[in-house]
Amino acid sequence: MKKILVACGNGIATSTVVATKVKNYLAEHGVQAETTQTKLMEVPGKVSGYDLLITTGQFDGQTAGVPTVKGMPILTGIGADETMQSILDIVKE
């Protein structure tokens, strides 16, 4: 089971949409994932121990070496396929 942290401004709205889409996409590709949503400002204290961080806002903080993907394309649909493929590639490593 892969652990994915999804962060947005308030840790509620956009992170929920992204988390649901990512979880469903990965399940379709045979990868079980657990997603947790959080606020961007809480990422540095929470990210350790996760396999991937997905952000939907500007984030330049520390990620403890956890790979990071910008999740805005998942919301807008522009570049979503490439973003989802990147996420799949990272969690299959």
PDB file of N, CA, C and O in Angstrom:
ATOM      1  N   MET A   1       0.851  -1.185   0.000  1.00  0.00           N
ATOM      2  CA  MET A   1       0.000   0.000   0.000  1.00  0.00           C
ATOM      3  C   MET A   1       0.891   1.239   0.000  1.00  0.00           C
ATOM      4  O   MET A   1       1.740   1.410   0.875  1.00  0.00           O
ATOM      5  N   LYS A   2       0.686   2.088  -0.981  1.00  0.00           N
ATOM      6  CA  LYS A   2       1.457   3.327  -1.089  1.00  0.00           C
ATOM      7  C   LYS A   2       0.759   4.431  -0.302  1.00  0.00           C
ATOM      8  O   LYS A   2      -0.469   4.505  -0.271  1.00  0.00           O
ATOM      9  N   LYS A   3       1.549   5.277   0.324  1.00  0.00           N
ATOM     10  CA  LYS A   3       1.010   6.392   1.102  1.00  0.00           C
ATOM     11  C   LYS A   3       1.275   7.699   0.368  1.00  0.00           C
ATOM     12  O   LYS A   3       2.418   8.046   0.069  1.00  0.00           O
ATOM     13  N   ILE A   4       0.179   8.420   0.081  1.00  0.00           N
ATOM     14  CA  ILE A   4       0.286   9.663  -0.671  1.00  0.00           C
ATOM     15  C   ILE A   4      -0.311  10.801   0.152  1.00  0.00           C
ATOM     16  O   ILE A   4      -1.430  10.698   0.655  1.00  0.00           O
ATOM     17  N   LEU A   5       0.450  11.883   0.283  1.00  0.00           N
ATOM     18  CA  LEU A   5      -0.010  13.086   0.974  1.00  0.00           C
ATOM     19  C   LEU A   5      -0.404  14.106  -0.089  1.00  0.00           C
ATOM     20  O   LEU A   5       0.392  14.439  -0.966  1.00  0.00           O
ATOM     21  N   VAL A   6      -1.649  14.601  -0.002  1.00  0.00           N
ATOM     22  CA  VAL A   6      -2.158  15.581  -0.965  1.00  0.00           C
ATOM     23  C   VAL A   6      -2.399  16.884  -0.214  1.00  0.00           C
ATOM     24  O   VAL A   6      -3.153  16.916   0.758  1.00  0.00           O
ATOM     25  N   ALA A   7      -1.757  17.955  -0.667  1.00  0.00           N
ATOM     26  CA  ALA A   7      -1.822  19.224   0.056  1.00  0.00           C
ATOM     27  C   ALA A   7      -2.392  20.340  -0.806  1.00  0.00           C
ATOM     28  O   ALA A   7      -2.036  20.495  -1.975  1.00  0.00           O
ATOM     29  N   CYS A   8      -3.293  21.118  -0.194  1.00  0.00           N
ATOM     30  CA  CYS A   8      -3.824  22.324  -0.840  1.00  0.00           C
ATOM     31  C   CYS A   8      -3.868  23.427   0.219  1.00  0.00           C
ATOM     32  O   CYS A   8      -3.447  23.217   1.356  1.00  0.00           O
ATOM     33  N   GLY A   9      -4.366  24.575  -0.148  1.00  0.00           N
ATOM     34  CA  GLY A   9      -4.370  25.719   0.752  1.00  0.00           C
ATOM     35  C   GLY A   9      -5.002  25.449   2.104  1.00  0.00           C
ATOM     36  O   GLY A   9      -4.418  25.773   3.138  1.00  0.00           O
ATOM     37  N   ASN A  10      -6.197  24.857   2.109  1.00  0.00           N
ATOM     38  CA  ASN A  10      -6.907  24.609   3.365  1.00  0.00           C
ATOM     39  C   ASN A  10      -6.997  23.140   3.747  1.00  0.00           C
ATOM     40  O   ASN A  10      -7.509  22.814   4.818  1.00  0.00           O
ATOM     41  N   GLY A  11      -6.512  22.251   2.896  1.00  0.00           N
ATOM     42  CA  GLY A  11      -6.528  20.826   3.208  1.00  0.00           C
ATOM     43  C   GLY A  11      -7.897  20.196   3.075  1.00  0.00           C
ATOM     44  O   GLY A  11      -8.138  19.125   3.632  1.00  0.00           O
ATOM     45  N   ILE A  12      -8.812  20.845   2.341  1.00  0.00           N
ATOM     46  CA  ILE A  12     -10.169  20.313   2.245  1.00  0.00           C
ATOM     47  C   ILE A  12     -10.607  20.130   0.794  1.00  0.00           C
ATOM     48  O   ILE A  12     -10.677  19.001   0.308  1.00  0.00           O
ATOM     49  N   ALA A  13     -10.898  21.209   0.112  1.00  0.00           N
ATOM     50  CA  ALA A  13     -11.594  21.151  -1.177  1.00  0.00           C
ATOM     51  C   ALA A  13     -10.777  20.532  -2.303  1.00  0.00           C
ATOM     52  O   ALA A  13     -11.054  19.411  -2.727  1.00  0.00           O
ATOM     53  N   THR A  14      -9.775  21.252  -2.788  1.00  0.00           N
ATOM     54  CA  THR A  14      -9.051  20.748  -3.956  1.00  0.00           C
ATOM     55  C   THR A  14      -8.264  19.485  -3.645  1.00  0.00           C
ATOM     56  O   THR A  14      -8.107  18.626  -4.513  1.00  0.00           O
ATOM     57  N   SER A  15      -7.773  19.360  -2.433  1.00  0.00           N
ATOM     58  CA  SER A  15      -7.017  18.147  -2.098  1.00  0.00           C
ATOM     59  C   SER A  15      -7.933  16.924  -2.096  1.00  0.00           C
ATOM     60  O   SER A  15      -7.490  15.825  -2.427  1.00  0.00           O
ATOM     61  N   THR A  16      -9.191  17.099  -1.731  1.00  0.00           N
ATOM     62  CA  THR A  16     -10.142  15.985  -1.751  1.00  0.00           C
ATOM     63  C   THR A  16     -10.394  15.520  -3.181  1.00  0.00           C
ATOM     64  O   THR A  16     -10.415  14.319  -3.453  1.00  0.00           O
ATOM     65  N   VAL A  17     -10.583  16.462  -4.086  1.00  0.00           N
ATOM     66  CA  VAL A  17     -10.810  16.130  -5.493  1.00  0.00           C
ATOM     67  C   VAL A  17      -9.598  15.398  -6.062  1.00  0.00           C
ATOM     68  O   VAL A  17      -9.742  14.353  -6.696  1.00  0.00           O
ATOM     69  N   VAL A  18      -8.413  15.942  -5.838  1.00  0.00           N
ATOM     70  CA  VAL A  18      -7.193  15.336  -6.362  1.00  0.00           C
ATOM     71  C   VAL A  18      -6.965  13.964  -5.742  1.00  0.00           C
ATOM     72  O   VAL A  18      -6.645  13.012  -6.454  1.00  0.00           O
ATOM     73  N   ALA A  19      -7.125  13.849  -4.440  1.00  0.00           N
ATOM     74  CA  ALA A  19      -6.908  12.575  -3.754  1.00  0.00           C
ATOM     75  C   ALA A  19      -7.826  11.493  -4.309  1.00  0.00           C
ATOM     76  O   ALA A  19      -7.387  10.365  -4.537  1.00  0.00           O
ATOM     77  N   THR A  20      -9.082  11.823  -4.525  1.00  0.00           N
ATOM     78  CA  THR A  20     -10.048  10.853  -5.050  1.00  0.00           C
ATOM     79  C   THR A  20      -9.677  10.423  -6.463  1.00  0.00           C
ATOM     80  O   THR A  20      -9.699   9.232  -6.776  1.00  0.00           O
ATOM     81  N   LYS A  21      -9.339  11.373  -7.311  1.00  0.00           N
ATOM     82  CA  LYS A  21      -8.975  11.047  -8.692  1.00  0.00           C
ATOM     83  C   LYS A  21      -7.703  10.192  -8.744  1.00  0.00           C
ATOM     84  O   LYS A  21      -7.627   9.234  -9.513  1.00  0.00           O
ATOM     85  N   VAL A  22      -6.721  10.537  -7.934  1.00  0.00           N
ATOM     86  CA  VAL A  22      -5.470   9.781  -7.920  1.00  0.00           C
ATOM     87  C   VAL A  22      -5.703   8.361  -7.412  1.00  0.00           C
ATOM     88  O   VAL A  22      -5.221   7.397  -8.006  1.00  0.00           O
ATOM     89  N   LYS A  23      -6.430   8.239  -6.334  1.00  0.00           N
ATOM     90  CA  LYS A  23      -6.702   6.921  -5.757  1.00  0.00           C
ATOM     91  C   LYS A  23      -7.421   6.029  -6.763  1.00  0.00           C
ATOM     92  O   LYS A  23      -7.066   4.860  -6.915  1.00  0.00           O
ATOM     93  N   ASN A  24      -8.428   6.568  -7.453  1.00  0.00           N
ATOM     94  CA  ASN A  24      -9.171   5.805  -8.452  1.00  0.00           C
ATOM     95  C   ASN A  24      -8.278   5.422  -9.637  1.00  0.00           C
ATOM     96  O   ASN A  24      -8.330   4.290 -10.117  1.00  0.00           O
ATOM     97  N   TYR A  25      -7.471   6.360 -10.100  1.00  0.00           N
ATOM     98  CA  TYR A  25      -6.566   6.098 -11.225  1.00  0.00           C
ATOM     99  C   TYR A  25      -5.585   4.976 -10.874  1.00  0.00           C
ATOM    100  O   TYR A  25      -5.381   4.050 -11.657  1.00  0.00           O
ATOM    101  N   LEU A  26      -4.990   5.073  -9.700  1.00  0.00           N
ATOM    102  CA  LEU A  26      -4.027   4.053  -9.299  1.00  0.00           C
ATOM    103  C   LEU A  26      -4.695   2.693  -9.143  1.00  0.00           C
ATOM    104  O   LEU A  26      -4.117   1.674  -9.522  1.00  0.00           O
ATOM    105  N   ALA A  27      -5.904   2.665  -8.590  1.00  0.00           N
ATOM    106  CA  ALA A  27      -6.637   1.405  -8.437  1.00  0.00           C
ATOM    107  C   ALA A  27      -6.890   0.761  -9.800  1.00  0.00           C
ATOM    108  O   ALA A  27      -6.786  -0.457  -9.947  1.00  0.00           O
ATOM    109  N   GLU A  28      -7.223   1.586 -10.793  1.00  0.00           N
ATOM    110  CA  GLU A  28      -7.441   1.083 -12.158  1.00  0.00           C
ATOM    111  C   GLU A  28      -6.169   0.464 -12.737  1.00  0.00           C
ATOM    112  O   GLU A  28      -6.231  -0.372 -13.638  1.00  0.00           O
ATOM    113  N   HIS A  29      -5.025   0.878 -12.214  1.00  0.00           N
ATOM    114  CA  HIS A  29      -3.737   0.375 -12.690  1.00  0.00           C
ATOM    115  C   HIS A  29      -3.099  -0.605 -11.700  1.00  0.00           C
ATOM    116  O   HIS A  29      -1.896  -0.860 -11.756  1.00  0.00           O
ATOM    117  N   GLY A  30      -3.905  -1.145 -10.807  1.00  0.00           N
ATOM    118  CA  GLY A  30      -3.447  -2.192  -9.906  1.00  0.00           C
ATOM    119  C   GLY A  30      -2.596  -1.755  -8.741  1.00  0.00           C
ATOM    120  O   GLY A  30      -1.881  -2.570  -8.158  1.00  0.00           O
ATOM    121  N   VAL A  31      -2.657  -0.479  -8.388  1.00  0.00           N
ATOM    122  CA  VAL A  31      -1.866   0.028  -7.265  1.00  0.00           C
ATOM    123  C   VAL A  31      -2.815   0.482  -6.156  1.00  0.00           C
ATOM    124  O   VAL A  31      -3.663   1.349  -6.368  1.00  0.00           O
ATOM    125  N   GLN A  32      -2.662  -0.106  -4.990  1.00  0.00           N
ATOM    126  CA  GLN A  32      -3.465   0.331  -3.848  1.00  0.00           C
ATOM    127  C   GLN A  32      -2.751   1.489  -3.169  1.00  0.00           C
ATOM    128  O   GLN A  32      -1.552   1.434  -2.900  1.00  0.00           O
ATOM    129  N   ALA A  33      -3.525   2.545  -2.897  1.00  0.00           N
ATOM    130  CA  ALA A  33      -2.933   3.726  -2.278  1.00  0.00           C
ATOM    131  C   ALA A  33      -3.841   4.262  -1.183  1.00  0.00           C
ATOM    132  O   ALA A  33      -5.068   4.199  -1.262  1.00  0.00           O
ATOM    133  N   GLU A  34      -3.191   4.786  -0.170  1.00  0.00           N
ATOM    134  CA  GLU A  34      -3.884   5.468   0.921  1.00  0.00           C
ATOM    135  C   GLU A  34      -3.543   6.942   0.772  1.00  0.00           C
ATOM    136  O   GLU A  34      -2.368   7.309   0.730  1.00  0.00           O
ATOM    137  N   THR A  35      -4.568   7.790   0.692  1.00  0.00           N
ATOM    138  CA  THR A  35      -4.320   9.220   0.555  1.00  0.00           C
ATOM    139  C   THR A  35      -4.715   9.952   1.833  1.00  0.00           C
ATOM    140  O   THR A  35      -5.689   9.604   2.500  1.00  0.00           O
ATOM    141  N   THR A  36      -3.941  10.958   2.147  1.00  0.00           N
ATOM    142  CA  THR A  36      -4.222  11.816   3.295  1.00  0.00           C
ATOM    143  C   THR A  36      -4.160  13.253   2.799  1.00  0.00           C
ATOM    144  O   THR A  36      -3.243  13.624   2.066  1.00  0.00           O
ATOM    145  N   GLN A  37      -5.136  14.061   3.199  1.00  0.00           N
ATOM    146  CA  GLN A  37      -5.141  15.461   2.797  1.00  0.00           C
ATOM    147  C   GLN A  37      -4.632  16.343   3.936  1.00  0.00           C
ATOM    148  O   GLN A  37      -4.818  16.040   5.115  1.00  0.00           O
ATOM    149  N   THR A  38      -3.988  17.435   3.551  1.00  0.00           N
ATOM    150  CA  THR A  38      -3.455  18.358   4.541  1.00  0.00           C
ATOM    151  C   THR A  38      -3.336  19.752   3.934  1.00  0.00           C
ATOM    152  O   THR A  38      -3.495  19.940   2.728  1.00  0.00           O
ATOM    153  N   LYS A  39      -3.052  20.718   4.797  1.00  0.00           N
ATOM    154  CA  LYS A  39      -2.787  22.092   4.350  1.00  0.00           C
ATOM    155  C   LYS A  39      -1.335  22.179   3.892  1.00  0.00           C
ATOM    156  O   LYS A  39      -0.465  21.488   4.422  1.00  0.00           O
ATOM    157  N   LEU A  40      -1.083  23.029   2.908  1.00  0.00           N
ATOM    158  CA  LEU A  40       0.287  23.205   2.416  1.00  0.00           C
ATOM    159  C   LEU A  40       1.243  23.576   3.544  1.00  0.00           C
ATOM    160  O   LEU A  40       2.369  23.081   3.590  1.00  0.00           O
ATOM    161  N   MET A  41       0.803  24.443   4.454  1.00  0.00           N
ATOM    162  CA  MET A  41       1.703  24.887   5.521  1.00  0.00           C
ATOM    163  C   MET A  41       2.038  23.777   6.519  1.00  0.00           C
ATOM    164  O   MET A  41       2.984  23.918   7.294  1.00  0.00           O
ATOM    165  N   GLU A  42       1.280  22.673   6.516  1.00  0.00           N
ATOM    166  CA  GLU A  42       1.537  21.555   7.425  1.00  0.00           C
ATOM    167  C   GLU A  42       2.422  20.475   6.813  1.00  0.00           C
ATOM    168  O   GLU A  42       2.821  19.538   7.504  1.00  0.00           O
ATOM    169  N   VAL A  43       2.731  20.596   5.525  1.00  0.00           N
ATOM    170  CA  VAL A  43       3.493  19.560   4.824  1.00  0.00           C
ATOM    171  C   VAL A  43       4.829  19.235   5.492  1.00  0.00           C
ATOM    172  O   VAL A  43       5.103  18.058   5.723  1.00  0.00           O
ATOM    173  N   PRO A  44       5.681  20.226   5.818  1.00  0.00           N
ATOM    174  CA  PRO A  44       6.990  19.873   6.381  1.00  0.00           C
ATOM    175  C   PRO A  44       6.920  18.984   7.618  1.00  0.00           C
ATOM    176  O   PRO A  44       7.802  18.150   7.825  1.00  0.00           O
ATOM    177  N   GLY A  45       5.904  19.143   8.428  1.00  0.00           N
ATOM    178  CA  GLY A  45       5.780  18.339   9.637  1.00  0.00           C
ATOM    179  C   GLY A  45       5.099  16.999   9.429  1.00  0.00           C
ATOM    180  O   GLY A  45       5.125  16.152  10.323  1.00  0.00           O
ATOM    181  N   LYS A  46       4.491  16.788   8.269  1.00  0.00           N
ATOM    182  CA  LYS A  46       3.735  15.566   8.024  1.00  0.00           C
ATOM    183  C   LYS A  46       4.300  14.662   6.937  1.00  0.00           C
ATOM    184  O   LYS A  46       3.990  13.470   6.917  1.00  0.00           O
ATOM    185  N   VAL A  47       5.118  15.191   6.035  1.00  0.00           N
ATOM    186  CA  VAL A  47       5.470  14.477   4.813  1.00  0.00           C
ATOM    187  C   VAL A  47       6.372  13.258   5.025  1.00  0.00           C
ATOM    188  O   VAL A  47       6.360  12.333   4.213  1.00  0.00           O
ATOM    189  N   SER A  48       7.140  13.250   6.089  1.00  0.00           N
ATOM    190  CA  SER A  48       8.043  12.129   6.338  1.00  0.00           C
ATOM    191  C   SER A  48       7.242  10.826   6.440  1.00  0.00           C
ATOM    192  O   SER A  48       6.223  10.770   7.130  1.00  0.00           O
ATOM    193  N   GLY A  49       7.705   9.792   5.757  1.00  0.00           N
ATOM    194  CA  GLY A  49       7.021   8.497   5.802  1.00  0.00           C
ATOM    195  C   GLY A  49       6.055   8.271   4.649  1.00  0.00           C
ATOM    196  O   GLY A  49       5.504   7.179   4.508  1.00  0.00           O
ATOM    197  N   TYR A  50       5.843   9.290   3.825  1.00  0.00           N
ATOM    198  CA  TYR A  50       4.971   9.135   2.660  1.00  0.00           C
ATOM    199  C   TYR A  50       5.806   8.757   1.440  1.00  0.00           C
ATOM    200  O   TYR A  50       7.003   9.037   1.377  1.00  0.00           O
ATOM    201  N   ASP A  51       5.146   8.114   0.469  1.00  0.00           N
ATOM    202  CA  ASP A  51       5.810   7.716  -0.763  1.00  0.00           C
ATOM    203  C   ASP A  51       5.769   8.814  -1.818  1.00  0.00           C
ATOM    204  O   ASP A  51       6.579   8.825  -2.744  1.00  0.00           O
ATOM    205  N   LEU A  52       4.811   9.747  -1.671  1.00  0.00           N
ATOM    206  CA  LEU A  52       4.625  10.799  -2.662  1.00  0.00           C
ATOM    207  C   LEU A  52       3.873  11.968  -2.038  1.00  0.00           C
ATOM    208  O   LEU A  52       2.997  11.780  -1.194  1.00  0.00           O
ATOM    209  N   LEU A  53       4.228  13.174  -2.467  1.00  0.00           N
ATOM    210  CA  LEU A  53       3.518  14.396  -2.092  1.00  0.00           C
ATOM    211  C   LEU A  53       2.949  15.006  -3.367  1.00  0.00           C
ATOM    212  O   LEU A  53       3.667  15.189  -4.351  1.00  0.00           O
ATOM    213  N   ILE A  54       1.650  15.320  -3.345  1.00  0.00           N
ATOM    214  CA  ILE A  54       1.007  16.011  -4.459  1.00  0.00           C
ATOM    215  C   ILE A  54       0.505  17.341  -3.921  1.00  0.00           C
ATOM    216  O   ILE A  54      -0.220  17.381  -2.927  1.00  0.00           O
ATOM    217  N   THR A  55       0.892  18.435  -4.583  1.00  0.00           N
ATOM    218  CA  THR A  55       0.470  19.768  -4.145  1.00  0.00           C
ATOM    219  C   THR A  55      -0.414  20.417  -5.201  1.00  0.00           C
ATOM    220  O   THR A  55      -0.234  20.200  -6.400  1.00  0.00           O
ATOM    221  N   THR A  56      -1.372  21.218  -4.738  1.00  0.00           N
ATOM    222  CA  THR A  56      -2.232  21.948  -5.685  1.00  0.00           C
ATOM    223  C   THR A  56      -2.008  23.445  -5.578  1.00  0.00           C
ATOM    224  O   THR A  56      -2.747  24.231  -6.172  1.00  0.00           O
ATOM    225  N   GLY A  57      -1.013  23.836  -4.838  1.00  0.00           N
ATOM    226  CA  GLY A  57      -0.680  25.250  -4.694  1.00  0.00           C
ATOM    227  C   GLY A  57       0.822  25.422  -4.682  1.00  0.00           C
ATOM    228  O   GLY A  57       1.572  24.451  -4.781  1.00  0.00           O
ATOM    229  N   GLN A  58       1.256  26.657  -4.561  1.00  0.00           N
ATOM    230  CA  GLN A  58       2.687  26.967  -4.523  1.00  0.00           C
ATOM    231  C   GLN A  58       3.296  26.409  -3.250  1.00  0.00           C
ATOM    232  O   GLN A  58       2.859  26.743  -2.149  1.00  0.00           O
ATOM    233  N   PHE A  59       4.301  25.561  -3.398  1.00  0.00           N
ATOM    234  CA  PHE A  59       4.961  24.983  -2.235  1.00  0.00           C
ATOM    235  C   PHE A  59       6.451  24.903  -2.501  1.00  0.00           C
ATOM    236  O   PHE A  59       6.886  24.264  -3.459  1.00  0.00           O
ATOM    237  N   ASP A  60       7.233  25.555  -1.651  1.00  0.00           N
ATOM    238  CA  ASP A  60       8.685  25.540  -1.770  1.00  0.00           C
ATOM    239  C   ASP A  60       9.345  25.021  -0.503  1.00  0.00           C
ATOM    240  O   ASP A  60      10.542  25.222  -0.296  1.00  0.00           O
ATOM    241  N   GLY A  61       8.570  24.355   0.344  1.00  0.00           N
ATOM    242  CA  GLY A  61       9.079  23.892   1.629  1.00  0.00           C
ATOM    243  C   GLY A  61       9.845  22.591   1.551  1.00  0.00           C
ATOM    244  O   GLY A  61      10.071  22.053   0.467  1.00  0.00           O
ATOM    245  N   GLN A  62      10.234  22.099   2.684  1.00  0.00           N
ATOM    246  CA  GLN A  62      10.995  20.861   2.803  1.00  0.00           C
ATOM    247  C   GLN A  62      10.080  19.649   2.622  1.00  0.00           C
ATOM    248  O   GLN A  62       8.952  19.628   3.113  1.00  0.00           O
ATOM    249  N   THR A  63      10.587  18.641   1.907  1.00  0.00           N
ATOM    250  CA  THR A  63       9.785  17.441   1.665  1.00  0.00           C
ATOM    251  C   THR A  63      10.455  16.174   2.183  1.00  0.00           C
ATOM    252  O   THR A  63       9.990  15.075   1.878  1.00  0.00           O
ATOM    253  N   ALA A  64      11.514  16.288   2.944  1.00  0.00           N
ATOM    254  CA  ALA A  64      12.209  15.139   3.530  1.00  0.00           C
ATOM    255  C   ALA A  64      12.583  14.097   2.482  1.00  0.00           C
ATOM    256  O   ALA A  64      12.595  12.900   2.768  1.00  0.00           O
ATOM    257  N   GLY A  65      12.889  14.556   1.264  1.00  0.00           N
ATOM    258  CA  GLY A  65      13.285  13.636   0.207  1.00  0.00           C
ATOM    259  C   GLY A  65      12.136  12.908  -0.477  1.00  0.00           C
ATOM    260  O   GLY A  65      12.365  12.048  -1.327  1.00  0.00           O
ATOM    261  N   VAL A  66      10.909  13.242  -0.114  1.00  0.00           N
ATOM    262  CA  VAL A  66       9.734  12.605  -0.719  1.00  0.00           C
ATOM    263  C   VAL A  66       9.490  13.223  -2.100  1.00  0.00           C
ATOM    264  O   VAL A  66       9.451  14.447  -2.227  1.00  0.00           O
ATOM    265  N   PRO A  67       9.326  12.386  -3.140  1.00  0.00           N
ATOM    266  CA  PRO A  67       9.046  12.926  -4.476  1.00  0.00           C
ATOM    267  C   PRO A  67       7.780  13.785  -4.458  1.00  0.00           C
ATOM    268  O   PRO A  67       6.818  13.472  -3.757  1.00  0.00           O
ATOM    269  N   THR A  68       7.790  14.873  -5.238  1.00  0.00           N
ATOM    270  CA  THR A  68       6.660  15.806  -5.266  1.00  0.00           C
ATOM    271  C   THR A  68       6.162  15.991  -6.686  1.00  0.00           C
ATOM    272  O   THR A  68       6.946  16.127  -7.626  1.00  0.00           O
ATOM    273  N   VAL A  69       4.833  15.993  -6.827  1.00  0.00           N
ATOM    274  CA  VAL A  69       4.187  16.226  -8.120  1.00  0.00           C
ATOM    275  C   VAL A  69       3.216  17.384  -7.946  1.00  0.00           C
ATOM    276  O   VAL A  69       2.475  17.444  -6.965  1.00  0.00           O
ATOM    277  N   LYS A  70       3.227  18.303  -8.908  1.00  0.00           N
ATOM    278  CA  LYS A  70       2.257  19.399  -8.895  1.00  0.00           C
ATOM    279  C   LYS A  70       0.928  18.861  -9.419  1.00  0.00           C
ATOM    280  O   LYS A  70       0.856  18.363 -10.542  1.00  0.00           O
ATOM    281  N   GLY A  71      -0.127  18.963  -8.600  1.00  0.00           N
ATOM    282  CA  GLY A  71      -1.409  18.356  -8.922  1.00  0.00           C
ATOM    283  C   GLY A  71      -2.423  19.236  -9.621  1.00  0.00           C
ATOM    284  O   GLY A  71      -3.526  18.775  -9.913  1.00  0.00           O
ATOM    285  N   MET A  72      -2.091  20.489  -9.902  1.00  0.00           N
ATOM    286  CA  MET A  72      -3.054  21.385 -10.535  1.00  0.00           C
ATOM    287  C   MET A  72      -3.583  20.848 -11.878  1.00  0.00           C
ATOM    288  O   MET A  72      -4.764  21.034 -12.168  1.00  0.00           O
ATOM    289  N   PRO A  73      -2.756  20.189 -12.706  1.00  0.00           N
ATOM    290  CA  PRO A  73      -3.301  19.644 -13.950  1.00  0.00           C
ATOM    291  C   PRO A  73      -4.457  18.656 -13.734  1.00  0.00           C
ATOM    292  O   PRO A  73      -5.329  18.525 -14.593  1.00  0.00           O
ATOM    293  N   ILE A  74      -4.465  17.975 -12.610  1.00  0.00           N
ATOM    294  CA  ILE A  74      -5.550  17.034 -12.314  1.00  0.00           C
ATOM    295  C   ILE A  74      -6.859  17.790 -12.130  1.00  0.00           C
ATOM    296  O   ILE A  74      -7.928  17.277 -12.462  1.00  0.00           O
ATOM    297  N   LEU A  75      -6.780  18.997 -11.606  1.00  0.00           N
ATOM    298  CA  LEU A  75      -7.975  19.823 -11.409  1.00  0.00           C
ATOM    299  C   LEU A  75      -8.431  20.478 -12.710  1.00  0.00           C
ATOM    300  O   LEU A  75      -9.624  20.522 -13.008  1.00  0.00           O
ATOM    301  N   THR A  76      -7.475  20.984 -13.477  1.00  0.00           N
ATOM    302  CA  THR A  76      -7.830  21.731 -14.688  1.00  0.00           C
ATOM    303  C   THR A  76      -8.074  20.830 -15.891  1.00  0.00           C
ATOM    304  O   THR A  76      -8.785  21.205 -16.823  1.00  0.00           O
ATOM    305  N   GLY A  77      -7.486  19.651 -15.867  1.00  0.00           N
ATOM    306  CA  GLY A  77      -7.596  18.744 -16.996  1.00  0.00           C
ATOM    307  C   GLY A  77      -6.508  18.963 -18.032  1.00  0.00           C
ATOM    308  O   GLY A  77      -6.305  18.117 -18.903  1.00  0.00           O
ATOM    309  N   ILE A  78      -5.812  20.078 -17.951  1.00  0.00           N
ATOM    310  CA  ILE A  78      -4.748  20.395 -18.910  1.00  0.00           C
ATOM    311  C   ILE A  78      -3.450  19.720 -18.446  1.00  0.00           C
ATOM    312  O   ILE A  78      -2.837  20.144 -17.467  1.00  0.00           O
ATOM    313  N   GLY A  79      -3.049  18.684 -19.150  1.00  0.00           N
ATOM    314  CA  GLY A  79      -1.862  17.934 -18.760  1.00  0.00           C
ATOM    315  C   GLY A  79      -2.139  16.861 -17.723  1.00  0.00           C
ATOM    316  O   GLY A  79      -1.207  16.307 -17.141  1.00  0.00           O
ATOM    317  N   ALA A  80      -3.408  16.561 -17.484  1.00  0.00           N
ATOM    318  CA  ALA A  80      -3.777  15.586 -16.455  1.00  0.00           C
ATOM    319  C   ALA A  80      -3.241  14.194 -16.755  1.00  0.00           C
ATOM    320  O   ALA A  80      -2.782  13.503 -15.846  1.00  0.00           O
ATOM    321  N   ASP A  81      -3.291  13.774 -18.005  1.00  0.00           N
ATOM    322  CA  ASP A  81      -2.821  12.428 -18.356  1.00  0.00           C
ATOM    323  C   ASP A  81      -1.337  12.260 -18.034  1.00  0.00           C
ATOM    324  O   ASP A  81      -0.921  11.245 -17.476  1.00  0.00           O
ATOM    325  N   GLU A  82      -0.550  13.267 -18.394  1.00  0.00           N
ATOM    326  CA  GLU A  82       0.878  13.207 -18.129  1.00  0.00           C
ATOM    327  C   GLU A  82       1.159  13.219 -16.622  1.00  0.00           C
ATOM    328  O   GLU A  82       2.048  12.514 -16.144  1.00  0.00           O
ATOM    329  N   THR A  83       0.402  14.016 -15.890  1.00  0.00           N
ATOM    330  CA  THR A  83       0.578  14.089 -14.439  1.00  0.00           C
ATOM    331  C   THR A  83       0.229  12.754 -13.788  1.00  0.00           C
ATOM    332  O   THR A  83       0.959  12.269 -12.924  1.00  0.00           O
ATOM    333  N   MET A  84      -0.881  12.167 -14.203  1.00  0.00           N
ATOM    334  CA  MET A  84      -1.286  10.872 -13.644  1.00  0.00           C
ATOM    335  C   MET A  84      -0.252   9.799 -13.970  1.00  0.00           C
ATOM    336  O   MET A  84       0.038   8.943 -13.135  1.00  0.00           O
ATOM    337  N   GLN A  85       0.303   9.841 -15.175  1.00  0.00           N
ATOM    338  CA  GLN A  85       1.330   8.867 -15.553  1.00  0.00           C
ATOM    339  C   GLN A  85       2.570   9.052 -14.687  1.00  0.00           C
ATOM    340  O   GLN A  85       3.190   8.069 -14.280  1.00  0.00           O
ATOM    341  N   SER A  86       2.940  10.298 -14.400  1.00  0.00           N
ATOM    342  CA  SER A  86       4.090  10.563 -13.532  1.00  0.00           C
ATOM    343  C   SER A  86       3.855   9.993 -12.144  1.00  0.00           C
ATOM    344  O   SER A  86       4.753   9.397 -11.550  1.00  0.00           O
ATOM    345  N   ILE A  87       2.649  10.176 -11.628  1.00  0.00           N
ATOM    346  CA  ILE A  87       2.299   9.653 -10.309  1.00  0.00           C
ATOM    347  C   ILE A  87       2.394   8.134 -10.313  1.00  0.00           C
ATOM    348  O   ILE A  87       2.954   7.543  -9.389  1.00  0.00           O
ATOM    349  N   LEU A  88       1.855   7.504 -11.339  1.00  0.00           N
ATOM    350  CA  LEU A  88       1.915   6.047 -11.447  1.00  0.00           C
ATOM    351  C   LEU A  88       3.359   5.565 -11.502  1.00  0.00           C
ATOM    352  O   LEU A  88       3.717   4.595 -10.834  1.00  0.00           O
ATOM    353  N   ASP A  89       4.187   6.237 -12.294  1.00  0.00           N
ATOM    354  CA  ASP A  89       5.595   5.857 -12.408  1.00  0.00           C
ATOM    355  C   ASP A  89       6.307   5.946 -11.057  1.00  0.00           C
ATOM    356  O   ASP A  89       7.089   5.065 -10.703  1.00  0.00           O
ATOM    357  N   ILE A  90       6.034   7.005 -10.313  1.00  0.00           N
ATOM    358  CA  ILE A  90       6.697   7.193  -9.008  1.00  0.00           C
ATOM    359  C   ILE A  90       6.272   6.107  -8.026  1.00  0.00           C
ATOM    360  O   ILE A  90       7.125   5.534  -7.347  1.00  0.00           O
ATOM    361  N   VAL A  91       4.994   5.813  -7.933  1.00  0.00           N
ATOM    362  CA  VAL A  91       4.550   4.837  -6.924  1.00  0.00           C
ATOM    363  C   VAL A  91       4.883   3.405  -7.310  1.00  0.00           C
ATOM    364  O   VAL A  91       4.873   2.517  -6.457  1.00  0.00           O
ATOM    365  N   LYS A  92       5.181   3.167  -8.592  1.00  0.00           N
ATOM    366  CA  LYS A  92       5.573   1.808  -9.006  1.00  0.00           C
ATOM    367  C   LYS A  92       7.059   1.574  -8.840  1.00  0.00           C
ATOM    368  O   LYS A  92       7.509   0.434  -8.959  1.00  0.00           O
ATOM    369  N   GLU A  93       7.844   2.620  -8.567  1.00  0.00           N
ATOM    370  CA  GLU A  93       9.304   2.466  -8.398  1.00  0.00           C
ATOM    371  C   GLU A  93       9.616   1.650  -7.168  1.00  0.00           C
ATOM    372  O   GLU A  93      10.786   1.415  -6.863  1.00  0.00           O
TER     373      GLU A  93
END
